[in-house]
Amino acid sequence: NAGVTQTPKFRILKIGQSMTLQCAQDMNHNYMYWYRQDPGMGLKLIYYSVGAGITDKGEVPNGYNVSRSTTEDFPLRLELAAPSQTSVYFCASSYSTGDITSNYGYTFGSGTRLTVV
Amino acid sequence: AQTVTQSQPEMSVQEAETVTLSCTYDTSESNYYLFWYKQPPSRQMILVIRQEAYKQQNATENRFSVNFQKAAKSFSLKISDSQLGDTAMYFCAFMNPGANNLFFGTGTRLTVIP
């Protein structure tokens, strides 16, 4: 019962480098999300997806890209890493039919701590 | 825009005692969800309790219960019989079903003292 799996758990990047944070879920959830958590703060939404092939921006999308080619996977791409992207990144998933009674909250991955130096 | 406010950055409680964490939110929606998440030092985000705004009855999960005051836009979490394992950051979160985005407060760091 894996739930939401994120890799890597830790990463140090140099300014200007690129990387992809991987996220996979095995619960057949239709919704997936990427959040970032800055020190002492709550989580802020970067991007989300309501199903394979459909993605949309959240509150803080600048500097990131996503794709959703399958229901299970939702990778987050950083193209030109900047110190402002130093954060902890969480992937999450949920299932919703759109009916108000159907949403049971998110399942989160264990996070990726990214440091840009 | 939805906002979630947690006015208590840090709290502490003696083991076996009861503690209440505060949360207020702002929204013009009538139907929405409210959540409390726990984040222990392991960093994992764990769902503690969930409340649907259309339900008047307060949600309860074992030692965790909420006091949901819709008119006041208040959603506090009560932890009874506090245990050392309850030491964690606690985040209040709001979701508008139509947007499917969780808005988080800045968190309350709870320490349970032996």
Interface residues (C-beta under 8 A of the other chain):
Chain A: Y31 Y33 Y35 G40 M41 G42 L43 K44 L45 Y48 V50 G58 E59 V88 F90 A92 S94 S96 G98 I100 T101 N103 Y104 G105 Y106 T107 F108 S110 G111 R113
Chain B: V4 N31 Y33 F35 S42 R43 Q44 M45 I46 L47 R50 E52 Y54 F91 A93 M95 P97 N100 N101 L102 F104 G105 T106 G107
